[in-house]
Amino acid sequence: MSKLSIDPRPAQAAPPNKHQLALMIWLAVFPTLTLINLTFGEWLGTLHPVLRTFVLATVAVPIVIYGIMPHLHRLRGLLLTGTAVK
């Protein structure tokens, strides 16, 4: 008698390919940089371009990596499998 094995874990989406990841990063970075520029544009405009880029990257990268990308990964998992990725 053979036992039928049922995996209790929900289906998970495969990791994003490079094109999907590029789109997800763009969807996170563009609005983040736009919002930072709209909020601090006057002050940022007074800085040297290298320092301005440093400030933008220092503020935007944590927002994108820790704040936005996890939500985009969950949304992608939900869209692909019908279940959210934890």
Secondary structure, 3 states (H helix, E strand, C coil): CCCCCCCCCCCCCCCCCHHHHHHHHHHHHHHHHHHHHHHHHHHHCCCCHHHHHHHHHHHHHHHHHHHHHHHHHHHHHHHHHCCCCC
